[in-house]
């Protein structure tokens, strides 16, 4: 009788576990949590229930609860992979990528056939800018499970492999059809649609995710980029503000005692404008400083050290500080990226009254002897790669040898503005492509601006050089991936943020050769 009762009790626990796992797989996280808590009442050390509860908390970005459940799962079963995988998911949700990496490495060490753990390890390496290592992890995950949609999606993001994106799409479509309550799956489906350039389906998928989970901050934030790319700034900036509810995004956020400026008049007061993202965004949004000053405020601009000398004379700026320097007292602050929302910018009202960044005449004079004075030559600056630590670097960068078709254009005088590791490609430049290396001598953006001001044209990928040349009002041609950043919008050859900019877009994922062919043809038609 006792043996029979024990078997029945064990069967009850197994049924609860099965129900919890099925509910979690279908996206019914409340039901999964309820079953796990019921199971723990009779079996407080049930590692599978603890693992599931940690996973539910990680999905909800409830970091403290997730850590509590993951630690209990580790205590109950330290030699099995799932508790370490759950701990990795919680650390990843918190933006603690080194800790997540350590947990995922332990998980794959304990279970080398765990495709999801390999994929997630790749994801945190990806987020740390270690792209080659991330690719290795994604490949390993796909060796184990070739149809795993998350691994296909992540692999495609680096390798720019459209076939992998299609596999990811089909995987998510199958999963969402079978599990129509899984908000996370619909969110991931939206990202895949966006990567394929299918913005209508991306928005519909984000909306499905948000109908299931209205407080899902990541889905709101992802939707913002699609709306902004479509030019729907009013709704896009509202969604963008959800970033503050994402723990991983908030990890490096600036906290000040002064309030965030909301566009009100601040006569006689001081407002701090500060960066939240990269160099390009600082160059793009510093145009708003005069508009802030018009509200009666004295504007203090905090920027990256590389930009301090360049922006020291920016219109509307009373004082400039480099990041890391002690800040003066201020009455309110606002990140650059929030200014378009606060000032109700639309596509039709983007501020532009001419170039708002200018080269220092003395620096330009110092560089003049390095630039050809032949009026029959078209003097072109070239930048072909972004910062390799940026997670989207491989999407936005190409290699110098892709520019081989330009070697046939004898009227060109090419100058490299490329910095960083990609500049080493100059040693193996394509045959006949004569290019003068200036990038290695550029000390900061003031030097880059001085050189650019002496050129007839700047050709660049989506990097800070594009924003610099655009802000200077220089003829600028930007080479774009198939699904670029929102700032370049959809299917346009111009950019409303920079009137002197022309856009050359990939016709299909990863097709840089077609872009360079378009550029070569445009150069043939352009007089020196």
Secondary structure by P-SEA (a helix, b strand, c coil): caaaaaaaaaaaaaaaaaaaaaaaaacaaaaaaaaaaaaaaccccaaaaaaaaaaaaaaacaaaaaaaaaaaaaaacccccaaaaaaaaaaaaacaaaaaaaaaaaaaaaccccaaaaaaaaaaaaaacaaaaaaaaaaaaaaacccaaaaaaaaaaccccaaaaaaaaaaaaaaaaaccccaaaaaaaaaaaaaacaaaaaaaaaaaaaaacccaaaaaaaaaaaaaaacccaaaaaaaaccccccccccbbbbbccccccccccccbbbbbbbcccaaaaaacccaaaaaaaaccbbbbbbcccccccccccccccccccccccccccccccccccccccccccccccccccccccccaaaaaaaccccccccccbbbbbbcccccccccccccccccccccccccccccbbbbccccccccccccccccbbbbbcccccccaaaaaaaaaaccbbbbcccaaaaaaaaaccbbbbbbccccccccccccccccccccbbbbbcccccaaaaaaaaaaaaaaaccc
